[in-house]
Amino acid sequence: MGNPWRGEVDIEIDGRVWPARLSLGALADLEAALGADSLVALAERFETGGYSARDVLAVLLAGLRAAGWAGDAAALGRAEIGGGPVGAARAAAALLARAFALPEEVGR
């Protein structure tokens, strides 16, 4: 089970649960890959519902790499993600939220 104090979010990929999390390096890569002007702009996409499927996959992939998942974007696109597209979007939003959460906000 993922540790929310470390910013981890459990993501089920093809029946296996991975404790994904976003490192600072992963966040910087996401900014560049998704053309976000800032980390705040990236988080706002999810808060306002202005995200794309590409955004969701990129966030999940970055988080899963920290968990040791060896797949690439194409493999993730083909994978069965727990909760389907809605579960994937929720997991991506949770990863971003936990990456920016203050200690007193963890677990909310």
NORURDA-V641071 format. One record per backbone hydrogen bond with DSSP energy under -1.0 kcal/mol. NH is the residue of the N-H (numbers start at 0). CO is the residue of the C=O. Records with the same first field share a line. If there is no record, write none. Layout:
BEGIN
NH: CO ; CO
END
This chain:
BEGIN
5: 2
6: 3
7: 2
8: 19
10: 17
12: 15
13: 79
15: 12
17: 10
19: 8 ; 17
20: 62
26: 22
27: 23
28: 24
29: 25
30: 26
31: 27
32: 28
33: 29
35: 30
41: 37
42: 38
43: 39
44: 40
46: 42
47: 43
49: 44
55: 51
56: 52
57: 53
58: 54
59: 55
60: 56
61: 57
62: 58
63: 59
64: 60
65: 61
67: 64
68: 63
75: 71
76: 72
77: 73
78: 74
81: 11
83: 80
86: 82
87: 83
88: 84
89: 85
90: 86
91: 87
92: 88
93: 89
94: 90
95: 91
96: 92
97: 93
98: 94
99: 95
104: 101
107: 104
END
